[in-house]
Amino acid sequence: MSMLFPRAAAAGAALLASSVAAGAAEWRSTASFFDGGLEVARLTVDWTAGTTGPQDSGDLFDLAWRFQADAGFGLGGAATDVTRDVVVAGVVQPLGGVALTPADIFFSFDFDDVALGGDGGFGLDTDFNMNLEFGGAVGTDYWAFADSAFGDVIVGRYIDGAADADAVLLGGQFQTVALTGGPGAEVPLPAGLALLPAALAGFALVRRRA
């Protein structure tokens, strides 16, 4: 395992700092990526929402993600460690200084699917409906896209409102566990879900999807 991912601290502390909302629970969805048997990149998404039925962006109380990658697998091919708060206490945070609403991001997780033996269909896009270039954005900011149905994870960045040409495309499968407040908090959901390192060997630097 690489220096970015010491075994003793692989999970790390929860990204979410706020209290759990009434009737909600904290969850963590993680996709790890391997090269030569070593974990070289990871996307961790901590989110607070309900505990039953389909959940979408309007149900989120908090959501934050962190992307860590070794050199050769991060943004622009460099080692990367970035964290972004997407939703804080029910409020969608700006991207590049541009105000967003729940309609501007995409999130999905279905507890009914988990009950039927599925993986919940975890999905995330933190700049859904945003143009590649948008007026008024300043500085450097980051977006993430994840789709468990197709096994895609894409992480990219904006620089002064322009999408960086080099985003990171990784193929992976998410594992979701309850952190606090959820039923069977110590049990992965679904219980038999495992990461598939053999399927995660393909890596590429690509332009952001059209």
C-alpha positions, 0 to 999 in steps of 0.5 A: 500500500502506498504512502497515501494510504497507511493501513492503520489509518485507511478509513480516517476521520469522518469528513462531516463535522455537523450533528446528524439531523433528526431522522437521518443517519451518517453514511460513507461510500468509498471506492478504492482503486488499485495498481499492481495490488496496491491502493493508489487512489480513493474517493470517499464520500460522507453524507447525511440523509434518511435511512429508508427509501430513495434519497436524492439531493433534496434529502441531503443534510450534509455531503463532503467528499475527499479524493486521494491519489498517488503521483501518476493517478491524480489530477494532471498526473500529480499526487492529489489530496483534495476535500470539498464540502458540497452540502452543509446543514442542508445548504449546497455550497458554492462552486468556484464562488458561484451559488448552487442549489440542490437542483444543480447537483445530483445524488442518489442512493436507494435503501429499497434497492439495498433491501433487495440485495442491491448496492443502493445505486450510489450516484453523485455529480457535484456540478450537475447542470453546470456548464464547463465554463461559467461566468463569475467563478474565481480560483480553483475548485473541484467536482466529482462524478460517481456512478455505481451502475457503470463503475465510473468515477471522475474527479476534475477541477475548475480554474477561474471558471474553466474546466481543467482539461485533465480530469481523472477517470477511474473505474470502480465499485462503491461500498457504503457503510453506516457511520452513525444512526443507521440500522446495523451501523457496523455492517456494510450495506449490502453485507456481501458487497466487496470491492473488486480490485481486479476490475479497477486496474484501468486508469486514464487521464481524460477530458471532462465528459461532454 
